Amino acid sequence: MQLPREGDYIAIQSYKHDGHFHRNWRDTMVLKASENAIIGCNDHTLVTEADGRRWVTREPAIVYFHRHYWFNIIAMIRDTGVTYYCNLASPYTLDQEALKYIDYDLDIKVFPDGEKRLLDVDEYAAHAAEWNYPPEIDQILRGSVHELIRFVDEELGPFAPGYVDLWYKRYQELKPRRKGRPKPR
């Protein structure tokens, strides 16, 4: 599979452990793609839920996906500052249709003041029981929570000072070059 190029638009699709479709984000602009990571920007992007509901994201967001980490990070750029929404999820795969991952329910939200909240613990427990998450998955995800907290505390990756500003500026530089409606890959 050839990597998308800077300025290309891709779709992002999440699934659940049992394989059913969870959510689709259309038209994410790729800002950087390497062998291990994809950085992109969603800006008022159409989202379609598994039940068919559709909505549009309210603010621009820098998204970070990695082939080796069991989490992905969405940095939402708001008037009040950057809020991070971090999904505990499988490393991504990429095919002609979309960037894809399995969402494992647990999320960490990091507020502009640095407060961190672990979310959806009950949903994780219910799905773990319903879909029989193997012990290895549970162990990987618990370790990934700690790794993600380390990223926040040590200001690594998307949490580094200037990271969001740098990539949002790059998005703004690329956006005017695109003519007409963006086309998903």
VENVEN-V297267 format. One record per helix or strand. SS is the DSSP state (2 for helix, 1 for strand). FROM is the first residue (numbers start at 1). TO is the last residue. If there is no record, write none. Layout:
# VENVEN-V297267
ss=SS from=FROM to=TO
ss=SS from=FROM to=TO
This chain:
# VENVEN-V297267
ss=1 from=9 to=15
ss=1 from=21 to=33
ss=1 from=37 to=42
ss=1 from=46 to=49
ss=1 from=54 to=56
ss=1 from=61 to=66
ss=1 from=71 to=78
ss=1 from=81 to=89
ss=1 from=93 to=94
ss=1 from=99 to=110
ss=1 from=116 to=119
ss=2 from=121 to=130
ss=2 from=135 to=153
ss=2 from=157 to=159
ss=2 from=163 to=175
ss=1 from=184 to=184
